[in-house]
Amino acid sequence: MVIKRVIEEHIFDLLGSNKVILILGTRRVGKTFLINKIRERYQGKVLMLNAEDFDVQEILRKRSVANYQRIIGDAGLLIIDEAQAIPEIGMVLKLMIDSQTQLTILATGSSSLDLVNTTGEPLTGRQYPFILYPIAQMELAQDPISIRADLEERLILGSYPEVFQLQSVKQKESYLKELAKSYLLKDILAYADIRHSAKLVDLLRLIALQVGSEVSYNELSIKLGINKITVEHYLDLLQQVFVLFRLPSYSTNQRKEIAKSSKWYFYDNGIRNAVIQDFRPATMRSDMGMLWENYIISERFKRNAYLGEDRQLYFWRNYNQQEVDLVESFAGQLSAVEIKYGERSRKQKPKAFDQAYPDASFSIVDRDNYLDFIC
């Protein structure tokens, strides 16, 4: 099953721009497959380097125009896979792109820990960054009947590319367990500031068990036996390697609003379930509402990113326990969304939210209409 990624055409249109195109995303999310497709379509000469190869690291170590001209030659497209493995990669890319006016560089990275952080300043005005997420629902060219029939599997097993290629559920479960264990945390655990790798894994499990709930950093620090600052640091790292993303609370300092709180979600349901080692079918689970909320919010997040729409996502709650699952701010307009896996519990905005934000629209996303919201 070949799935065309949304960003492929955006990237292809930038070839020949004498810029650095960065593709970020977790390991196994399909970056190498994507750059190979672009490589096949490109009509000019291509040089492809794997930055995790020690020989490649060695030949790029000497930062000089003459060295890079000798390596690149007359190639119009240079592809560097897993570019974060190259020391001071930002300066390397800057020197290459400034000295080779015919060149476009396509560089991939499995985290923003090194690649974005080190390329940011040197490549100001010279780069186009993209993030490749697990396959979005909007990338699945299926008929509506098939989409709905496969919904339960996506809620349990997620949408990493390899999951769509494997035949049996057992194979998919084994793959996701190995992916969560061996690949996704690789970049974090190799990072210099990580001293308690087991605590990081334990933190991820705790977050997995409270998806959709407000997170107390103090409570997490007590449970893990590490300080609050370390908890926040680890969560930030998990965000930088695209395992988790944060949903802040929405507030305009209205009376009784929760103003300084966060919820954390997984980019992929399959990884969430792999972390807690639970792939039971829907009929045997008590957390389907949680999985549904994670799925809808993560898919909306991916949709907005791929369409280039700067929609800010929040949740809302007040001290009287009235809440809105998702608040979206876009072009000066607010929309409130209730996400329901089961029966609809209400048909209008919570009273306190309506009083505070009377102009905000309100909708319910459920299994009948969810495709309109995430595609």
N, C-alpha and C positions, 0 to 999 in steps of 0.2 A: 504493500500500500504506500504509494508515493504521495506525500502531502506537501503542497506548495506553501512556503512560508510567506506571510504578508510582506515582510521587509525585503524580500528578494528583489522586487522591482525597484523599490526605493534605492537600494544599494547599487543595482545595475545602472540606474540613471546617473549615478554620481561618478562612475568610472570615467577617467579622462579629466577629472577636475583638479589634478595636482594637489589632492588633499589626502589626509589620513582618515580612513573609515574604520571606526572601532566597532567590533561586534562583541558584546559582553553577554554572559549568561553562564549558568551552572554547567559543570561537566555533564556530558551525555545529553545535552538539550538540543543538539543538532547543528552546532556551529560548523564543524568540519564538513558535514554533509552539505550545508548551505554554501560554504565557500567553494566546494568542489563543483557544485552546480553552476555557480557564477563563473568559475574557471572554464568550464566547458563551453559556456556561452560567449565568453570574451574572444574577440577576433584577433587581438594582438598577441605579442609574446608575453608569457607569464613566468615568473620565478616564484616557486613556493618553498618556504622554509618552515620546518618544525622547530620551534624555539626550545622545546624540551630535549632536543638532541644536543649533547655536549659539544659536538663539532661545530654546530651552528652557533652556539653561544661563543665559542672560541673565535670564529672568524668575524663575528660582529663586535667583539670586544675592543678592537682597535678603532677608535672613533676618529676617522679622517675621511675627507671627501674622496681622496684617491682610492682608499680601501673600498668604500661603498660603491664608487663608480666601477671598480673592477668586478665586484660581486654582482651588481645589478646589470651591468652591460646596457643593452638596448631594450630591456624589458619595459613594457608600458604599465604592467601590473605586478606589484610585489605583494605576495600573500605571506604573512607570518602567523602561523597557528600557535596558540598559547603563548602570546607575546610577553606575558608578565614574567616569564622565566628569564628574560634577558635583563641583566643589571642596567639600571638607568635607561630603561627603554624609551622614555620620553625624549631624552636628548638624542638618542640614536635615530628615532623616527624624524625628529626635527631636522637633523643634519641631512638625512636622506632626502626628505621632501623639498628642502630648500635648495639642494645642490642638483637635483634631477627634475628639471621642469616638465619632462614628458611623463613623469611617474605618478601613479596613484598607488597608495599603500592600503591594503586591507589587512587589519590586524585583529585577531580574536584573543579573548581573555576569559578565564573562568571565574574571575572575581574582579571587583573594583578595588580590592585592597592595594594592589600594586599598579595595575594598568592605568586606571583613571587617576589615582592619587599622584602618580609620578609623571603622567603625560599632561596633566591639566595645564600647568603654567607654560612649559616649553611649547605646547601645541595650540596655544591660544590663537584662534582664527584659522587654524590649519586642520581642524578635525571635525568629523561628523560622527557622533556616538549613537549606536543603536543597542538595544537590549533584546536578546532573543529569549523568550519565555518558553516553558512547556507548551505544547501545541494548544492553541486557543480554539474554542468552539467555532469562531468565525473562520478558521482555516480548514475546517472539515467540510468538504463539499459532498454532503450526503443529503438524501431526501429526508423530509421531516419525520417520516415514519421510522426510518432507521435511526435517526438521531434520538428520538424518544425511546426507542427500544434499547439503545445502548447507554442511556443516561445512568442507570444504576451502576454499571461497570465503571463509568468515569468517576462517579462519586466515591467508589471504593478504591479503584486502581489508578486514577489520575490520568495524565495525558503526556507522559514522557514519550518521545518518538518510538523507542524500542518496544514499549507496551503494545503499540498498534501492530507490530510485526510478529510478536510471539503468538503462538496458537492457543496454548492452554492457560487456564487461570493460574495453575500451580507454577508454570514457567514465569508468568508475569509477577507473581508474588515473590518468587526467588530473586528475580532481577531487581525488583524494587528494594528488597532487603539489602542486597549487596550494594546497590547504588547508594542508599542512605548510609550504609556502614563504611564503605571504602572510598567513595568519590566526593560526595557533597561537602564533607567537612575537611577534605584534604588540604585545601588552601588555608583554612583557619588554623588547623593544627600545626601547619608548618610556619605559622606566623610567630614572630619573636615574642610577642607579649602573652602568648597562651602558656600558662603554667599548670593549669588544672584541666586537662582535656576531658577527664571523666565528668567533671562538673559541667562542662559545656554540653555534653551529651545529655546529662540529667536535666539541665535547663531546657533543652529542646523537647524532652519528654513532657516536662511540666507544662510548657506552652501548648504542646499538642493536646493535652487533656483539658485545656481551658480555652480552646479556640472559640471566639465569639463572646468571651467574658472579659471584663476589665482586669488588667494585670496589675498586681501590687508588687512593686519592686522590693519593698521591705519584706513582704511575705516570702517572695522567692529567695531573697538573701538568707532568711532564717532557715528555710527548708534545705537550702544547698550548703549552708555553712560558709558562705563567702559574703563579702560586703556588697552593699547596694551599688556602689560605683562599678564593681566588677560585673555585676549582673547587667547593668546598662551597657557596659562595654561589650560584653559577649553578645547581647541582643543586637547591638549595632553591627558587629562583625557578621552575624547571621543574616542581617539585612544586606550587607555589602557583598555577600556571596550568593545572594538571590535565593535563599531558602525561605526566609520570612519577610513580611512587610508589615509596617505599622499603620494602624488606623487611629488617628488622634480624635479627641472629643471636640465637638463643635460648640462654641460658646461666643456670645457677644457681651459677656458679663451680665447676663440677665440674672435676676434673683433666683437662687436655688438651682442654677445650672451647674452640672459637673464640668469644670473647666480644665482641669489638669489630669487627665487620665488617658490611658491607651488600651487598645486591643491589638492583638497580634494574630496574623493569619499566615498560612502557608501558601506559596505560589502554586502548590500542587497537592491535591488530596492524597494521591498515592504515597507521596513521601511522608505526609502526616501519619498515615496508617502504618507505614513501614517503621516509623520511629517508635510507635507503641505496639508493633507486632500484632496488629489486628486487621485481618482481611475478611472477617466474617461477612456473609451476605446481609442485605438490608433487613430481611425478615428476622434476623437474630440480633440486631443492634438496637441500642437505646440512644445512639448519638447521631441519628440521621439528620435531625434538625441542624446540628452543629456542622456536619459535612455539607449539607445543602447551603448553609450560610457561607462557609468557606469557599465553596465552588462558585456561587453567584458573585461574591465580592471579588474574588481573584480573577474571574472571567471578565467582569466589568473593568477591573484594573487593566488587564491586558488589552481589552478592546480600546479603551481610551488612549493607551500608550501607542498602539499600532495606528490608530486614526489621527494621532497627533493632536488630540483634543486635551487642552489643559484643564481638565475637570478635577477639582480637589475633593477627595473622599474623606468623610468623617462618620462618626456615630454621635448620637445625642442622648443624654439622659439627665434627669434632674434628681434632686434629693427625695422626691416623692415617688421615685421608682417608675415614673413614666419614661419611655425610651423610644427611640427610632433606630432601627437596625443600620440604616445607611442614609447619610445626608450628603448630597452632591451639590457643590457650588460651581457654577459655570456661567461666565459672561454676565455676572451680576444677579443671577437667578439661583434660588435655592429649590431643591427637590428632595422630598423625604420619601424613603422607600422602606416598606416592611417586607421582609423575606420570609415566606411561609412554605414549609415542606408539606404540612398537613392542611387541615381546614383553615379557612380564613377566619381570623378572630375579630377583625374590625374592618370597617370600610372608610374610615376617615382618620385624619391626623390626631395624635394624642392632644387632648385639650390644651395642656400647658404649652406645647410646641406651637399649636395653632394660634394661641394668644400672643406668643412672642414673635412668631413669624407668619402672619396671616397671608402673606403673598406667596408663600412656598407651596409648590404643588405637592400632591401626595399620590402614591401608587403602591400597589401590592404586586410583588413578583412571586409567582408560584409555578407549579409544573405545567400549567396551561399556557402561560404567556412568557416564560423566561427567555425564550430565544429572541424575542423582540428587544430584550434588555441587554443581552450580552453579545449580540451579533451586529 
